[in-house]
Amino acid sequence: EVQLVESGGALVQPGGSLKLSCAASGFTFSDSPIHWVRQASGKGLEWVGRIKSKANNYATAYAASVKGRFTVSRDDSENTAYLQMNSLKTEDTAVYFCTRLVEIQDYFDFRGQGSLVTVSS
Amino acid sequence: DIVVTQSPLSLPVTPGEPASISCRSSQSLLHSNGFNYLHWYLQKPGQSPQLLIYLGSSRASGVPDRFSGSGSGTDFTLKISRVETEDVGIYFCMQALQIPITFGGGTKVEIK
């Protein structure tokens, strides 16, 4: 069974940093692009960023709203992806989901419950 | 960026009646391979989104056949032939043709 478990969410002050983890199992993690999507309370879904597989040079891409502040990385030996968030703003407050992209059809396979990040003083 | 616009924002439904949600994109989602990179999700309260329809019209595994997707290019529709109480939640469409991946704002389906 495919599982994606996000962790690391916390309350952090504006300007602070936080690193989220996404532990994966049940599929070939090393072959899968991993994306991060966030959802502010009562709001819609916002794509944050992604990292491709080693075969695709671990290419990353980011939403304009987080570019330069957030970094997606992965450790294929641990089947884990990460989202490093720096210079956090109050508008970054959201539940963060990691998801795998099922290639060819290119749809997201959401499995986790997300990790809550609250940016507040 | 491709803008994805959903309507309506809210959809009160009566069990047993049909329902329809529209999704429009600012650019065609039709790839040269012939597939439309438009997917539909349902997010039930307190849960992560679950895939209903992928590539515009293909039903995901385990999704009841009362759900159907149609459309091509920039106009897409999700239809529920006979709404059941378990169908309440927020429906999102998502384009995966190009980065940044973008979502519609969501349609909240609730029982009248």
Interface residues (C-beta under 8 A of the other chain):
Chain A: H35 G44 L45 E46 W47 R50 A61 A63 A64 F97 L101 Q105 D106 Y107 F108 D109 F110 R111 G112 Q113 G114
Chain B: F35 Y37 H39 Y41 Q47 S48 P49 Q50 L51 Y54 L55 S58 A60 F92 M94 A96 I99 P100 I101 T102 F103 G104 G105 G106
